[in-house]
Amino acid sequence: MRLRSMDISEDILYIGAQDEDLDLFESQYPVPNGMTYNSYVILDEKVAVTDTADARKLDEWMENLEEALSGRTPDYLIIHHMEPDHSAGILMMAEKYPELKIVGNAKTFPMITAFLGEDLAGRGIVVKEGEELSLGRHTLTFVMAPMIHWPEVMFSYEKTEQVLFSADAFGSFGTIEKQEEDWYCEGRRYYFNIVGKYGAQVQAALKKLSALPVRAIAPLHGPVHFEPAPVIERYGVWSRYEPEDRGVTICCAGVHGNTLEAARMLGEMLTAEGIKVKLFDLTRDDMSEAMEDCFRYDRLVLAATTYDGDLFPVMHDLIYHLKMKNYQNRTVGIIENGSWAPQSGKKMREGLEGLKNITVLEPVVTLKSAVSAQSQAQLEALAAALAQA
Ligand code: FEO
């Protein structure tokens, strides 16, 4: 059913689909509130459609398209991003509407061939930075946004209504009906896990956007932002890799509960000092939620057991994710555990090498199996160092 509440205006109609029972978005991110695949019809002398949907929801999307068109025929399909969650309907549209022109950039059309097995370049309009496409009263200006988060990504800006179609930028998890009240909660998890590696590219795009008056941002996932300024401002903080809030994220990878006990004790010491603490048991909690808070707060504690002379695997996984997403500009504390030959502190320190502007605090807390009087004193010293950092 077409969600009229998501229409941007009388001429820009929402035809996106709601995916309520998707288990993992991009095969790795839990989406308990589902997902949207956003798409719009712009009705004017010419009719443009922006993007399509995931194969899981093409029937719903096509039904919405036909309802919004009310018998009209689309002239253009604008491809902002070729990832399959948005591009599964391209061939269906091309077949159904033989006069339809596909609008993309030079990198779009090879991807259409690679993903969909058909060369649509002969039906294509290849646009470059700043080029315009007039629909009548509405005009789309194309803004290249490479590597946010794929190379072919572009935004388009409709100047009459001042609407920015922003591809995956400014998107979030959750269907429209099940959006968190606080957009930043899932918007942040989406950003750091999906876009986070590309801070420099986001900065470049924000610079271009600063010249445009934007009334609304329409991303490919999640709600339209009718108050874009705070969201743009937050993207600035995130893409500069600045901490957003003061607080300590504690990420723990332990086997039998003793490392987790030390992590909890540290958390309680910090909480008693009035410091915001978020604790993740990496063996059970979602990695993408942990990543979100690693980036949100200014301080991080890594707590891990030694395993086979190295790190318990989920801590390797976290450090890998942090590296992949360019984690930087933070203060880090370390808790290691090892019953006969503690190695995890050394391995975590090595894992952080090469990350920009990371300060590792002293002391490193060493557990030899379980918390002892000596390691409790180290935890207290680490808590004091974190409080002062
Ligand atoms: Fe929503 Fe990068 O696809």
Boltz pocket constraint, residues with backbone or C-beta under 6 A from the ligand:
constraints:
  - pocket:
      binder: B
      contacts: [[A, 81], [A, 83], [A, 84], [A, 85], [A, 86], [A, 149], [A, 168], [A, 220], [A, 221]]
      max_distance: 6.0
